[in-house]
Amino acid sequence: MTQPPQPPNQPGEQPQPQPQQPNQPGEQPPQQQPGQSPNQPPQQPNQSPGQPPQGGFGAPQDPPGVAGGTPAPGGFGAPTPPPQQPGYGYPQTPPGQQPGYGYPQTPPGQPAGYGYPQTPPGQPTQPMGQQPYGYGYPGQPVPPQYGQQPGGPGGGKKLSTQAQIIIAAVVAVVLIIGAGVWFAATKGDDGKDDNAKGSSQGADGGKEKALGGGKEKAPSNPAAKVAFQLPQPKVTDVTDVSGSWVTDSLYVKTGINSVVGYDLATGTVKWTLPLPGQVCAASRHATADHKTAIAFEPAKRKPPRNYEKCSEVGAIDLSTGKLLWSKSATGSGDEKARFNEVTLSGGTVAAGGTDGGAAFDLATGAVRWKPQVNAENCYDMGYGGGPALVAARKCGAYGSQYVVIQSLNAQTGAPVSSFKMPTGVEYASIVSTKPLVVAADVGDTAGDGSGISDFFVVDEKTGKLKVKISADADRFAARCGSTEVETCRHVAVGDNRLYLPTEEHEGAGEYGDTNEIVSFDLTTGKPTAEKAEAGDRYTISPLRMDGGNIIAYKRPPYDKGGQIVSIDGGTFKQTVLLEIPSDEAVREAESGFSEDYSEILYTNGRLFMSETMLSKRSGSTSRQEYLVLSLSTN
């Protein structure tokens, strides 16, 4: 199969720095330096020369030397000492995202909040759409690849993807600045913050109750305390640590050339799975019995090149830490295929990339299909998993390529339906597989590096377009990987709705910005009347669906702690599930985890925030940096 010329300086080849999170919604702390651009993606190393950037999340690699250990006292919370980890390679993900998305104008006179086009409200909600598949990291992904501009009011024109790529080429790898000194067992007794409540806030401040069909329940007291923190391991190069999952008893996180399982409550290492090389992709999905999939390199990286092909695919039992099997697949010749992403749907593990796609039986590792050359030069760039398996295929000769979205029979790989994306689409991202929602930047029109100009709602059985939802890049803040298929974040699909956060804008108060979560009806494509407000100086973003509810994270101003809230999918009433302490040490730690470049998992009263990228510490940096921060209301 003829491969197209490689685009210059794709994400993953020139990692961009991931700065500390200074630009918090609302007022800035006195020490904040002007002009600092937060939320920039760390640089992506270890890309094969001449290959397009890899996507997806790099998989877990654990810290050796800590297996069975108990977090050492010190720091705040019950810290786990940093394992002595060998430097490890790099995630296969592209930095710059494809531009944002334009927005439809509609009849005047309709009431609408910020971020809404002037259109009549949509139809009543319908049965629940895509649910979270297991407790894998929602992808909130992954991995640094958004090219997001500094926080601030939405509405300004953002850098184009081309501009971001040029900037990425000259930006040096910088330290990922982490949290400051932590205090042991910090508690969140300082009460709830008034400004954290939007106009639709619905915390009852008391009795535990089921939330609108969701599984998450409101505690009697949402004030959280630090459960544990994991120090960052020392690395000698920019290193991807994307990938995290939660089971009923474990928190599982990537380490160095390994995957590590930690006690859910204490952070004590329960198991360590050593791997022959760096994990280069990890599924955001896990099965009900805690199985998931990763892709990894066949050997450890060696300087000065520090590169190994991402060719091995394996299945992990998250409960035991056992590698169930590992396999590779040949591409067009005898060489092993290189993969950029891996996902999971039912009993099928699917991996895709520029060499094409392959699939394996989750239980046995038996190959279900592998890359094949055809007359149209088609190959599977990647797959969306979860309740269904959907492929994004690129076809045609270079210069006249097109993208096709195919719902697949997960057992055979045979297409159930096909939808050809519009002319001008170079890459497409699967937001949801059931219902099937696809995001793309049509004709590079978004202009903000978000990878989105439009959302396409497709009938997964017939392949027919149901509706196209255009969204103004200056109004909405969802992000998808520029070349990856399953890396969208700040977006949720459920209850026959698409939920999006608006860009930040001026709040009602004298200082500080805010935003909202709004929704679109998947049947009509029109915005609904409801919105969930973050409240002055806070910003809000959806993490995942919980039945008919949306679980969302509220990023606080510099002098407050953040919140996890449940939003009723019909009324948009908010209930606070967890509130992070506003102590200075905890605030510093929380602010070090960017929503764009960190993984945020919440389940059953426990919050896990983790880094997705590490880099060599600067000699001038004295602050303690953390890989994971866990808080709990239990």
C-alpha positions in Angstrom: 0.0 0.0 0.0 1.4 3.3 -1.0 1.8 5.6 2.0 1.4 9.4 1.5 4.3 11.7 2.2 4.6 12.5 5.8 3.3 15.9 7.0 6.0 18.1 8.4 6.6 18.2 12.1 3.6 16.2 13.2 2.6 16.0 16.8 4.6 13.5 18.5 7.8 14.5 16.7 8.3 17.8 18.4 6.8 17.7 21.8 5.6 20.9 23.2 6.1 22.0 26.7 3.3 21.5 29.2 3.4 24.5 31.5 2.0 24.8 34.9 -1.6 25.7 35.0 -1.5 29.4 35.8 -4.5 30.7 33.9 -7.2 29.5 36.2 -10.6 30.8 35.6 -11.1 33.9 37.5 -8.5 36.2 39.1 -4.9 35.2 38.8 -2.7 34.8 41.8 -0.3 37.6 42.5 2.7 35.6 41.4 1.2 34.8 38.0 3.3 36.1 35.3 1.6 37.8 32.4 1.8 36.4 29.0 2.2 32.8 30.2 0.4 30.3 28.0 -1.1 27.5 29.9 -2.3 24.2 28.6 0.2 23.9 25.9 0.9 20.3 25.0 4.2 18.8 26.0 6.4 17.9 23.2 6.0 14.5 21.7 9.2 12.5 21.2 10.0 9.2 19.8 8.3 9.4 16.5 9.5 7.2 13.7 11.5 9.3 11.2 9.2 10.3 8.4 6.1 8.8 10.0 3.0 10.8 10.8 2.4 11.5 14.5 1.0 8.8 16.6 -2.2 9.2 18.4 -4.1 7.8 21.2 -2.8 7.6 24.7 0.5 6.1 25.5 0.1 3.3 27.9 1.0 2.8 31.4 4.5 2.1 32.4 5.1 1.5 35.9 7.6 2.6 38.4 9.9 -0.3 39.2 11.1 -0.8 42.6 7.8 0.0 44.4 5.8 -3.1 44.0 4.2 -4.1 47.2 5.4 -0.9 48.8 3.4 1.4 51.0 3.3 5.1 50.4 5.9 6.7 52.5 4.8 9.3 55.1 5.3 12.8 54.2 3.9 15.2 51.7 0.3 15.7 52.1 -2.0 12.7 52.1 -0.6 9.3 52.2 2.3 9.7 49.7 3.6 6.9 47.7 7.4 7.1 47.2 8.5 7.5 43.6 9.7 4.3 42.2 13.1 4.2 40.5 11.9 4.2 37.0 14.1 3.9 33.9 13.5 6.6 31.5 10.9 5.6 29.1 9.8 6.6 25.7 7.2 8.5 24.3 3.5 8.5 23.4 2.5 8.3 19.9 0.4 11.4 19.7 0.2 14.5 17.7 0.2 17.9 19.2 -1.7 20.3 17.1 -5.3 19.7 16.8 -7.5 20.4 13.9 -9.3 23.6 14.1 -12.5 24.2 16.0 -15.9 24.4 14.5 -18.2 26.9 13.0 -21.7 27.6 14.2 -25.2 28.0 12.7 -27.1 31.2 12.9 -30.8 30.9 13.6 -34.0 32.8 14.0 -33.7 35.9 16.2 -35.7 36.4 19.3 -34.9 33.1 20.9 -33.5 33.3 24.4 -30.1 31.7 24.7 -27.1 31.8 27.0 -23.5 32.3 26.0 -22.3 29.7 23.6 -25.8 29.1 22.1 -26.7 30.0 18.5 -30.0 31.9 18.2 -32.2 28.9 17.5 -35.3 27.4 19.0 -34.7 24.8 21.7 -34.3 21.2 20.6 -36.6 18.2 21.1 -37.2 16.5 24.4 -34.4 14.2 25.5 -34.6 10.6 24.3 -33.2 7.4 25.6 -29.7 7.3 26.8 -26.9 7.2 24.3 -23.3 6.0 24.8 -22.4 5.0 28.3 -19.0 4.7 29.8 -17.5 1.3 29.0 -15.9 0.2 32.2 -13.9 2.6 34.2 -11.0 3.3 31.9 -9.8 6.8 31.5 -12.4 8.5 29.4 -9.8 9.8 27.3 -10.1 12.5 28.7 -7.5 11.3 27.2 -5.2 11.7 26.2 -2.6 12.9 25.7 -1.4 16.3 24.9 -2.5 17.3 21.5 -4.7 20.2 21.4 -2.8 23.4 20.7 -5.2 25.2 23.1 -4.6 28.9 23.6 -4.3 30.5 27.0 -7.4 30.7 29.1 -9.6 33.8 28.8 -12.8 35.0 27.3 -13.8 33.0 24.3 -14.2 34.9 21.0 -10.7 35.8 20.0 -9.3 34.1 16.9 -7.0 31.3 17.8 -3.8 30.1 16.2 -4.2 28.0 13.1 -3.0 24.4 13.0 -0.2 25.4 10.7 0.9 28.2 13.0 0.9 25.8 15.9 3.0 23.2 14.0 5.6 25.9 13.2 5.7 27.0 16.8 6.0 23.4 18.0 9.0 23.0 15.8 11.0 25.6 17.6 9.8 25.1 21.2 12.2 23.3 23.4 11.1 20.6 25.8 10.4 22.2 29.1 9.6 20.8 32.5 6.1 19.9 33.3 5.7 21.9 36.4 3.9 19.9 39.1 2.5 20.6 42.4 4.2 22.3 45.3 4.9 20.9 48.8 1.9 18.9 50.1 0.6 18.7 53.6 -0.2 15.4 55.1 -3.9 14.3 55.2 -5.2 17.7 54.2 -8.9 17.9 54.8 -11.5 19.9 53.0 -13.4 21.4 56.0 -13.5 24.9 54.7 -17.0 24.6 53.4 -18.5 25.0 50.0 -17.7 28.1 48.0 -20.6 30.3 47.0 -19.1 31.3 43.7 -18.9 27.6 42.7 -22.6 27.4 42.3 -24.1 28.3 39.0 -27.6 29.4 38.5 -28.7 25.8 38.1 -26.8 24.5 41.1 -28.7 21.8 42.9 -26.7 20.5 45.7 -29.0 19.6 48.6 -26.1 19.7 51.0 -27.2 16.7 52.8 -28.7 13.3 52.4 -27.3 10.7 50.0 -29.5 10.1 47.0 -29.4 8.6 43.6 -28.8 11.1 40.8 -31.2 11.0 37.9 -30.7 7.4 36.8 -26.9 7.7 37.4 -24.9 5.4 39.7 -23.0 8.2 41.4 -24.5 9.3 44.7 -24.1 12.6 46.6 -22.4 12.2 49.9 -23.7 13.8 53.1 -20.6 16.0 53.0 -18.9 16.6 49.7 -15.8 18.1 51.3 -12.9 15.9 50.2 -9.6 15.0 51.8 -6.4 13.9 50.1 -6.2 10.1 50.0 -2.7 9.8 48.5 -0.3 11.2 46.0 2.3 9.5 43.8 5.5 11.4 43.2 6.7 11.7 39.6 9.4 9.3 38.7 12.7 10.7 37.4 13.0 10.6 33.6 15.8 11.6 31.3 13.6 12.5 28.3 10.1 13.6 27.6 8.0 10.6 28.6 4.4 9.7 28.0 2.4 8.3 31.0 -1.0 8.4 29.6 -3.5 5.7 30.5 -5.3 5.1 33.8 -8.2 2.9 34.9 -10.2 2.3 38.1 -11.6 -1.1 39.3 -13.6 -1.9 42.4 -10.4 -2.0 44.5 -7.5 -0.6 42.4 -6.3 2.5 40.6 -4.1 1.5 37.7 -1.7 3.9 36.1 1.1 3.9 33.5 4.6 3.9 34.8 8.0 3.4 33.1 8.1 0.4 30.9 5.3 -1.1 33.0 1.8 -0.8 34.3 1.2 -0.4 38.1 -1.9 -1.3 40.2 -2.4 0.8 43.4 -4.7 0.3 46.3 -7.7 2.5 45.6 -7.8 4.0 49.1 -4.1 4.2 50.2 -2.0 4.2 47.0 0.0 1.2 48.1 1.4 -0.7 45.2 -0.5 -4.0 44.7 1.1 -5.2 41.6 3.6 -4.2 38.9 3.6 -5.5 35.3 7.0 -5.1 33.8 7.1 -4.7 30.0 9.9 -5.2 27.4 9.5 -1.6 26.2 7.6 1.6 26.5 3.8 1.6 26.3 2.8 3.7 23.3 -1.0 3.4 23.3 -3.7 2.4 25.8 -7.4 1.8 25.5 -9.6 4.1 27.4 -12.1 1.3 27.8 -12.2 -1.7 30.1 -14.6 -4.6 30.3 -16.9 -5.3 33.2 -14.4 -7.9 34.5 -11.5 -5.4 34.3 -9.7 -6.4 31.1 -8.2 -3.8 28.9 -5.7 -3.4 26.1 -2.4 -1.6 25.5 0.2 -1.3 22.7 3.9 -1.2 23.6 7.4 -1.3 22.1 9.3 -4.6 21.8 12.5 -3.3 23.5 13.6 -0.4 25.8 14.7 2.7 24.1 18.4 3.5 23.8 20.0 6.9 23.3 20.7 8.8 21.2 17.8 7.8 19.0 15.4 6.8 21.8 13.0 5.2 19.3 11.3 1.8 19.0 8.4 0.9 16.8 5.0 0.7 18.5 4.3 -2.8 17.3 3.2 -5.0 20.1 -0.5 -5.3 21.3 -1.5 -6.9 24.5 -4.3 -7.5 26.9 -4.1 -6.9 30.7 -6.1 -8.1 33.6 -6.4 -5.0 35.7 -7.3 -7.0 38.8 -4.2 -9.2 38.9 -1.7 -7.2 36.8 -1.3 -10.2 34.4 -0.4 -9.7 30.8 -2.9 -12.2 29.2 -1.1 -12.2 25.8 0.9 -10.0 23.4 0.9 -10.1 19.6 2.0 -8.2 16.6 0.7 -8.1 13.0 2.6 -7.7 9.7 1.8 -4.8 7.4 2.0 -4.6 3.6 5.3 -6.5 3.7 7.0 -8.7 6.2 7.7 -5.9 8.7 5.6 -5.6 11.8 2.8 -3.0 11.5 3.2 0.2 13.6 0.2 1.2 15.6 -0.9 4.7 16.8 -3.9 3.7 18.9 -5.6 0.8 20.5 -9.2 0.3 21.7 -11.6 -2.3 23.0 -15.1 -3.3 22.1 -16.7 -6.4 23.6 -14.3 -9.3 23.0 -12.3 -7.5 20.3 -9.1 -5.5 20.7 -8.5 -3.2 17.7 -5.3 -1.2 16.9 -4.9 1.2 14.0 -2.3 3.5 12.4 -0.7 4.6 9.2 0.2 0.9 8.5 -3.4 -0.1 8.7 -5.6 -1.8 11.3 -5.5 -5.1 13.1 -7.8 -6.8 15.6 -7.3 -9.5 18.2 -9.5 -11.7 20.3 -9.5 -10.3 23.8 -9.5 -13.7 25.5 -6.9 -15.5 23.4 -5.0 -13.0 21.3 -6.0 -14.7 18.1 -5.7 -12.4 15.1 -9.1 -11.5 13.8 -7.9 -9.3 10.9 -4.7 -7.5 9.9 -3.6 -4.7 7.6 -4.3 -5.4 3.9 -3.6 -3.5 0.7 -6.5 -2.9 -1.6 -7.1 -1.1 -4.9 -8.3 2.1 -3.2 -5.2 2.3 -1.0 -7.4 2.3 2.1 -6.2 1.7 5.6 -7.8 1.9 9.1 -6.3 5.0 10.8 -7.9 4.0 14.1 -11.0 2.8 15.8 -13.6 4.0 18.3 -14.6 1.3 20.8 -16.9 0.8 23.8 -20.4 -0.4 23.0 -19.7 -0.8 19.3 -16.6 -0.8 17.1 -16.2 1.9 14.4 -13.3 2.4 12.0 -12.0 5.6 10.5 -10.5 4.7 7.1 -8.4 6.8 4.8 -8.6 6.0 1.1 -7.3 7.2 -2.2 -4.0 8.4 -3.7 -2.1 11.2 -1.9 -3.6 14.5 -2.8 -7.1 13.1 -3.4 -7.6 11.1 -0.2 -10.9 10.9 1.6 -12.2 9.5 4.9 -14.8 6.9 5.4 -16.5 6.0 8.8 -17.5 2.3 9.0 -19.5 0.6 11.7 -17.9 -2.9 11.9 -18.8 -6.4 12.8 -16.4 -6.7 15.7 -15.9 -10.5 15.2 -15.0 -10.3 11.5 -14.2 -6.7 10.7 -16.8 -6.6 7.9 -18.5 -3.2 7.5 -22.0 -3.0 8.7 -22.4 0.5 7.2 -20.3 3.2 5.7 -20.4 7.0 5.7 -18.1 9.0 3.5 -17.0 12.2 5.2 -17.3 15.5 3.2 -14.6 16.7 0.9 -12.0 18.6 2.9 -11.8 16.2 5.8 -8.3 14.8 6.3 -8.9 13.1 9.7 -12.0 12.2 11.8 -12.5 11.5 15.4 -15.1 9.1 16.9 -16.8 10.9 19.8 -19.3 8.1 20.4 -19.9 4.7 18.8 -23.5 4.2 19.9 -25.1 6.6 19.0 -22.5 7.2 16.3 -21.2 10.8 16.5 -18.1 11.8 14.6 -16.1 15.1 14.8 -14.0 16.6 12.0 -12.5 19.8 10.8 -14.0 20.3 7.4 -11.6 22.2 5.1 -9.4 23.3 8.0 -12.0 25.9 8.8 -12.0 25.7 12.6 -8.8 27.7 13.0 -8.2 27.0 16.7 -6.4 23.7 16.8 -9.4 21.9 18.3 -9.8 19.3 15.4 -13.5 20.2 15.2 -15.6 22.4 12.9 -18.6 20.1 12.8 -20.2 17.0 14.5 -21.8 14.4 12.3 -24.6 12.2 13.7 -24.7 9.0 11.6 -27.1 6.1 11.6 -24.8 3.2 12.5 -27.0 0.7 10.8 -27.5 2.4 7.5 -24.5 4.8 7.3 -26.9 7.7 6.5 -26.2 11.1 7.9 -28.9 12.0 10.4 -27.8 15.6 11.2 -24.7 17.8 11.1 -24.1 20.1 14.0 -21.9 23.0 13.3 -20.3 24.8 16.2 -18.5 28.1 16.4 -14.9 27.6 17.4 -15.0 30.9 19.2 -17.9 29.7 21.4 -17.2 26.0 22.2 -14.2 24.3 23.9 -14.4 20.6 22.9 -11.1 19.2 21.6 -10.1 16.2 19.5 -6.7 14.9 18.4 -5.5 16.2 15.1 -4.7 12.8 13.7 -6.1 10.4 16.3 -9.4 8.7 16.1 -10.4 8.2 19.8 -8.9 11.1 21.8 -11.7 13.7 22.1 -12.2 15.4 25.4 -14.4 18.1 26.9 -17.4 16.4 25.2 -20.0 13.9 26.2 -22.8 12.1 24.4 -25.9 10.6 26.1 -29.7 11.0 26.5 -29.8 11.7 22.7 -27.8 14.9 23.3 -24.3 16.2 22.6 -22.9 18.1 25.6 -20.3 20.8 25.0 -18.5 23.4 27.2 -18.5 26.9 26.0 -15.3 28.9 25.7 -14.5 31.1 28.7 -16.1 34.5 28.8 -16.5 37.4 31.2 -18.6 36.5 34.3 -21.1 38.5 36.2 -18.5 39.5 38.8 -16.0 42.3 38.6 -13.1 39.9 38.0 -12.8 36.5 36.4 -14.1 34.4 33.6 -16.6 31.6 33.5 -18.4 29.3 31.1 -21.3 26.8 30.8 -22.1 23.4 29.5 -24.8 23.4 26.8 -26.3 20.7 24.7 -27.6 19.8 21.2 -30.4 17.5 20.3 -29.0 14.6 18.2 -32.3 14.3 16.2 -32.7 17.9 15.2 -29.2 19.2 15.6 -30.6 22.2 17.4 -29.4 23.5 20.8 -31.6 22.8 23.7 -32.8 25.5 26.1 -30.9 24.3 29.2 -27.4 25.1 30.3 -25.3 24.4 33.4 -23.4 27.4 34.6 -19.9 27.1 36.2 -20.4 30.2 38.4 -18.2 33.2 38.6 -14.5 32.5 38.3 -15.1 28.8 37.7 -15.1 26.9 34.4 -16.8 23.6 33.8 -16.2 20.7 31.5 -17.9 17.3 31.0 -15.9 14.2 32.0 -18.3 11.4 31.1 -21.9 10.3 31.2 -23.4 8.6 34.3 -26.7 7.1 33.2 -28.7 10.2 32.1 -26.5 12.5 34.1 -23.2 14.3 33.2 -20.3 14.1 35.5 -18.3 17.3 35.2 -15.2 19.0 36.6 -15.3 22.6 37.8 -11.9 24.2 37.6 -11.6 26.8 40.3 -10.0 30.3 40.6 -6.5 30.4 42.1 -7.8 30.8 45.6 -10.4 28.0 45.7 -10.7 24.3 45.3 -12.3 22.6 42.3 -15.5 20.5 42.3 -16.9 17.3 40.7 -20.6 17.8 40.0 -23.4 15.6 38.6 -25.7 17.5 36.2 -29.1 16.1 35.6 -29.3 15.5 31.8 -32.9 16.8 31.6 -33.1 19.7 34.0 -29.3 20.6 34.2 -29.7 20.8 38.0 -26.2 20.4 39.5 -25.3 18.3 42.6 -21.9 18.6 44.2 -20.3 15.2 44.5 -16.8 16.2 45.7 -15.2 19.5 46.6 -11.4 19.8 46.7 -9.9 21.6 49.7 -8.9 25.2 49.2 -5.7 24.9 51.3 -2.8 26.5 49.4 -0.8 23.3 49.0 -3.7 21.4 47.6 -4.6 24.3 45.3 -1.1 24.3 43.9 -1.3 20.6 43.3 -4.7 20.7 41.6 -3.6 23.6 39.4 -0.7 21.5 38.1 -3.1 19.1 36.4 -4.4 20.6 33.1 -7.7 19.5 31.9 -6.3 19.2 28.4 -3.1 17.3 29.3 -4.2 15.3 32.4 -6.5 12.4 33.1 -9.3 13.1 35.5 -11.3 10.1 36.7 -14.1 10.2 39.2 -16.1 7.2 40.7 -17.8 6.4 43.9 -16.6 9.4 45.9 -13.0 9.1 44.7 -11.2 11.5 42.3 -8.0 10.7 40.5 -6.0 13.4 38.7 -2.8 12.3 36.9 -0.2 13.6 34.5 0.0 12.3 30.9 3.5 13.6 30.2 6.8 13.9 32.2 10.1 15.5 31.3 13.5 15.8 32.9 13.5 18.1 35.9 15.4 21.4 35.6 18.1 22.0 38.1 16.5 25.2 39.1 13.2 23.6 40.0 12.8 22.9 43.7 9.1 22.1 43.8 7.9 18.6 44.4 6.1 17.2 41.4 3.4 14.5 41.4 2.2 11.9 39.0 -1.1 11.4 40.7 -3.3 13.2 43.2 -6.2 11.3 44.7 -9.0 12.8 46.9 -11.9 11.1 48.5 -15.1 11.9 50.4 -15.2 8.4 51.9 
